[in-house]
């Protein structure tokens, strides 16, 4: 809405200026005032349409063009002042003005072209002064390939818990495309799942997803995706979101904060204390004799003592201990005693009574 208001204000200002210029031209009989008014409005509309048709502008490119033009104009003015005596001596005024304009255009082109080709290496350097970057507001989350393929990040985003922008680097997207084009069926399915998750994230209204295209100088010469992720996260002042244990360690060694979805999932699992009761279906035998293994809905492993004799049954057990490992949480328990049988029988049904009779 703000952008539409700015465009409307731009059209009104241009229309007002066009009326003023057309009135001045008409009073001095320099040209047709109506043609001048229409020409200025058409020029403003062309500029606005060009702006609308190029919504994804890169600030590096725009600043390089602006700065290149400024430097080109300054250099051309200095060169013209230095060559002014020679130009006045050997050239006519009309030719001298043409040469000066041609020289300014050439110098501006060279400056803009040079800055566009070296904009990533261009720096303003102030000797002996170092500015520390202050992060204000939400810090972006840089997604790893593994966490995109995993898919749980989309479920977390849809809960509207995340208010930070999600950054997907271009090299991560290229790696996903390479996995999706793999000849191995399993890898191909994983890559396609990752692309589907990204599409789901982009369509989600509760989170902002950005594809990071710009190349930063720190990434030059780095080929490993994990290292590039860490460098990019440090450059953006963000956090790395991953399921990779090795990437977790590398990022922490370099001072980059990491969000591990496995740790997040373990933290959100319900707390079970010794003495509480659980109901679980036993699916397979355990490593120790007589043990039965089952799983809760969240994937937590349940080890039931003497449960190996009740495979396929849904049993009730009492928790004896809880073990937290790097792979997740394991719960140990013992089976509750089965309910006592009903011994209330009638005398006619009791075999002993029938014998005595």
C-alpha positions in Angstrom: 0.0 0.0 0.0 2.8 2.4 0.8 4.4 1.7 -2.6 1.1 2.5 -4.4 0.9 5.7 -2.5 4.4 6.7 -3.4 3.7 6.0 -7.1 0.5 8.0 -7.0 2.3 10.9 -5.4 5.0 10.6 -8.0 2.4 10.9 -10.8 0.8 14.0 -9.1 4.1 15.7 -8.6 5.2 15.0 -12.2 1.8 16.3 -13.5 2.2 19.5 -11.5 5.7 20.0 -12.7 4.6 19.3 -16.3 1.9 21.9 -16.1 4.3 24.5 -14.8 6.9 23.7 -17.5 4.2 23.6 -20.3 2.9 27.0 -19.1 6.4 28.5 -19.2 7.1 27.1 -22.6 3.7 28.4 -23.9 4.3 31.9 -22.5 7.7 32.1 -24.2 6.3 30.4 -27.4 9.1 27.9 -27.5 7.0 24.9 -28.3 3.5 23.5 -28.1 2.6 23.4 -24.4 0.2 20.5 -24.8 2.9 18.4 -26.5 5.4 19.2 -23.7 2.8 18.3 -21.0 1.9 15.0 -22.7 5.6 14.2 -23.3 6.5 14.7 -19.7 3.6 12.5 -18.5 4.5 9.8 -20.9 8.1 9.8 -19.7 7.0 9.5 -16.1 4.6 6.6 -17.0 7.5 4.8 -18.8 9.7 5.2 -15.8 7.0 3.9 -13.5 6.1 0.9 -15.7 9.8 0.0 -15.9 10.0 0.1 -12.2 6.9 -2.2 -11.9 8.2 -4.7 -14.4 11.5 -5.1 -12.5 10.3 -5.9 -8.9 13.4 -7.9 -7.9 16.1 -5.3 -7.9 19.5 -5.9 -6.3 20.8 -3.0 -4.2 24.4 -3.9 -5.1 23.7 -3.4 -8.8 21.7 -0.2 -8.3 24.3 1.4 -6.0 27.1 0.4 -8.4 25.3 2.2 -11.2 24.6 5.3 -9.2 28.1 5.5 -7.8 29.7 4.8 -11.2 27.7 7.7 -12.7 28.8 10.1 -9.9 32.5 9.1 -10.2 32.3 9.3 -14.0 30.8 12.8 -13.9 33.5 14.0 -11.5 36.3 12.5 -13.4 35.1 13.9 -16.7 34.8 17.3 -15.1 38.4 17.1 -13.9 39.7 15.9 -17.2 37.8 18.6 -19.1 39.2 21.3 -16.8 42.7 20.0 -17.4 42.2 19.9 -21.2 40.2 23.1 -21.4 43.1 25.3 -22.7 44.0 22.9 -25.4 40.3 22.4 -26.5 39.8 26.2 -26.6 42.9 26.6 -28.7 42.3 23.9 -31.4 38.6 23.3 -31.5 35.5 25.3 -32.3 32.9 25.9 -29.5 30.4 23.5 -31.1 32.9 20.7 -31.6 34.4 21.3 -28.1 31.0 20.8 -26.5 30.4 17.7 -28.4 33.8 16.3 -27.5 33.2 17.1 -23.8 29.8 15.4 -23.9 31.3 12.3 -25.6 34.1 12.2 -23.2 31.7 12.3 -20.2 29.6 9.5 -21.6 32.6 7.3 -22.2 34.1 7.9 -18.7 30.7 7.2 -17.1 30.4 4.0 -19.0 33.8 2.8 -18.0 33.2 3.6 -14.3 29.8 1.9 -14.3 31.1 -1.2 -16.1 34.1 -1.5 -13.8 31.9 -1.2 -10.7 29.4 -3.7 -12.0 32.2 -6.3 -12.6 33.9 -5.7 -9.2 31.0 -4.7 -7.0 31.4 -7.7 -4.7 35.1 -6.8 -4.0 34.4 -3.0 -3.7 34.8 -1.7 -0.1 34.9 1.6 1.6 37.9 1.4 3.9 38.4 3.8 6.8 41.8 3.3 8.4 42.0 2.3 12.1 38.3 2.2 12.4 36.3 -1.0 12.7 32.5 -1.0 12.8 30.8 -3.9 14.6 27.5 -5.1 13.0 24.5 -4.6 15.3 21.7 -7.0 14.7 18.3 -5.4 15.2 15.0 -7.3 15.2 14.7 -11.0 14.2 17.8 -12.8 13.1 17.3 -14.8 9.9 17.4 -18.6 9.9 19.6 -20.2 7.2 18.3 -23.6 6.2 20.5 -26.6 5.5 19.8 -29.2 2.8 19.1 -31.9 5.4 16.5 -29.9 7.3 14.7 -29.0 4.1 14.5 -32.7 3.0 13.5 -33.7 6.6 10.3 -31.6 6.2 9.5 -30.9 9.9 10.6 -27.3 9.4 7.4 -26.7 7.4 5.3 -28.1 10.2 7.0 -25.9 12.7 6.6 -22.8 10.4 2.8 -23.5 10.0 2.4 -23.3 13.8 3.4 -19.6 13.5 6.1 -20.0 16.2 8.8 -18.8 13.8 8.8 -15.0 13.1 12.2 -14.8 11.5 12.8 -14.9 7.8 13.9 -18.3 6.4 16.9 -18.0 4.1 17.5 -20.6 1.5 20.9 -20.1 -0.2 21.1 -20.6 -3.9 23.8 -23.3 -3.5 21.4 -25.3 -1.2 18.7 -25.1 -3.9 21.2 -26.3 -6.5 22.2 -29.2 -4.3 18.5 -30.1 -3.9 18.0 -30.0 -7.6 21.1 -32.2 -8.1 19.7 -34.8 -5.6 16.3 -34.7 -7.4 18.0 -35.4 -10.7 20.0 -38.3 -9.3 19.8 -41.8 -10.9 19.3 -43.4 -7.5 15.6 -43.7 -6.8 15.9 -43.1 -3.1 18.0 -40.0 -3.5 15.7 -38.7 -6.3 12.7 -39.1 -4.0 14.5 -37.3 -1.2 15.4 -34.4 -3.5 11.9 -34.1 -4.8 10.6 -34.1 -1.3 12.9 -31.2 -0.4 11.7 -29.2 -3.4 8.1 -29.9 -2.4 8.8 -28.7 1.2 10.3 -25.5 -0.2 7.2 -24.9 -2.3 5.1 -25.5 0.8 7.1 -23.0 2.8 6.8 -20.4 0.1 3.0 -20.8 0.0 2.7 -20.6 3.8 1.4 -17.3 5.0 2.9 -17.5 8.4 6.6 -17.3 7.4 8.8 -15.3 5.0 11.1 -17.4 2.7 13.9 -15.7 0.8 16.2 -17.3 -1.8 19.7 -15.8 -1.2 21.3 -15.2 -4.6 24.0 -12.7 -3.9 27.6 -13.9 -3.8 29.7 -12.5 -0.9 33.5 -12.3 -1.1 33.9 -14.6 1.9 32.5 -17.5 -0.1 35.1 -17.2 -2.9 37.0 -20.4 -3.2 34.8 -22.4 -0.7 33.2 -25.5 -2.3 31.9 -27.4 0.7 28.2 -26.6 1.3 28.5 -26.9 5.0 31.3 -24.4 5.2 29.5 -22.0 2.8 26.4 -22.2 5.1 28.4 -21.3 8.2 30.1 -18.4 6.4 26.8 -17.1 5.0 25.1 -17.3 8.4 28.0 -15.4 10.0 27.7 -12.7 7.2 24.0 -12.3 7.7 24.2 -12.4 11.5 21.7 -15.4 11.5 21.4 -18.9 12.7 21.9 -22.2 10.9 19.0 -24.7 11.0 20.1 -28.3 10.5 19.9 -31.9 11.4 23.5 -32.6 10.6 25.6 -33.4 13.7 28.9 -32.5 12.0 27.6 -29.2 10.7 26.3 -28.5 14.2 29.9 -28.9 15.6 31.5 -26.9 12.8 29.1 -23.9 13.2 29.6 -23.8 17.0 33.4 -23.9 16.6 33.1 -20.8 14.4 30.8 -18.9 16.7 27.6 -19.4 14.7 24.4 -20.3 16.6 22.7 -23.5 15.5 19.1 -24.7 15.8 19.0 -28.5 15.6 15.6 -29.8 14.8 16.3 -33.2 16.5 17.1 -31.3 19.8 14.0 -29.3 19.3 11.9 -32.4 18.8 13.4 -34.1 21.9 12.7 -31.0 24.0 9.1 -31.0 23.0 8.5 -34.7 23.8 6.3 -35.2 26.9 8.0 -35.8 30.2 7.5 -39.2 31.7 8.5 -39.9 35.3 9.2 -43.2 37.0 6.1 -44.7 38.5 3.7 -43.4 35.8 1.7 -45.8 33.6 1.9 -46.1 29.8 -0.1 -48.1 27.2 2.0 -49.3 24.3 1.8 -52.0 21.6 4.9 -54.3 21.5 6.2 -54.8 18.0 9.5 -56.7 18.3 11.9 -58.3 20.7 14.6 -56.4 22.5 18.3 -57.0 22.8 18.1 -58.7 26.2 16.1 -61.9 26.7 12.5 -61.3 27.5 12.4 -57.7 26.5 9.7 -56.3 24.2 10.0 -53.1 22.2 7.3 -50.6 21.3 7.0 -47.0 20.3 5.0 -44.0 21.3 3.3 -41.7 18.7 6.3 -39.3 18.8 8.7 -42.1 18.1 10.0 -42.6 21.7 11.3 -46.2 22.2 9.6 -48.2 25.0 11.5 -51.2 26.5 9.2 -53.5 28.4 10.7 -56.1 30.7 9.2 -59.6 30.0 7.4 -58.0 27.1 8.9 -60.4 24.6 6.2 -62.9 25.3 3.4 -60.5 24.4 4.5 -59.3 20.9 1.6 -57.8 18.9 -0.3 -57.1 22.1 -1.2 -53.7 23.6 0.0 -53.8 27.2 0.0 -51.6 30.3 3.3 -51.0 31.9 4.8 -48.9 34.7 7.8 -46.7 34.0 10.9 -47.6 35.9 13.6 -45.3 34.3 14.1 -42.9 31.5 17.3 -42.7 29.5 18.2 -39.7 27.4 20.7 -40.4 24.6 21.9 -38.5 21.5 19.6 -40.6 19.4 16.5 -39.7 21.5 14.8 -40.8 24.7 14.3 -44.4 25.8 11.8 -45.4 28.4 12.1 -48.6 30.4 9.2 -50.2 32.2 7.8 -53.4 33.7 4.5 -54.9 32.8 1.6 -54.5 35.2 0.2 -57.7 36.7 -2.7 -59.0 34.8 -6.1 -58.8 36.5 -7.0 -61.6 38.8 -9.4 -64.2 37.4 -13.0 -64.4 38.7 -13.1 -67.2 41.2 -16.8 -66.7 42.2 -18.4 -69.9 40.8 -21.7 -71.5 41.8 -21.7 -74.9 43.7 -23.1 -76.6 40.7 -20.2 -75.4 38.6 -17.5 -76.4 41.0 -16.0 -79.8 40.1 -15.0 -80.6 43.7 -18.6 -80.0 44.9 -19.9 -82.3 42.2 -17.4 -85.0 43.3 -18.4 -84.7 46.9 -22.0 -84.9 45.9 
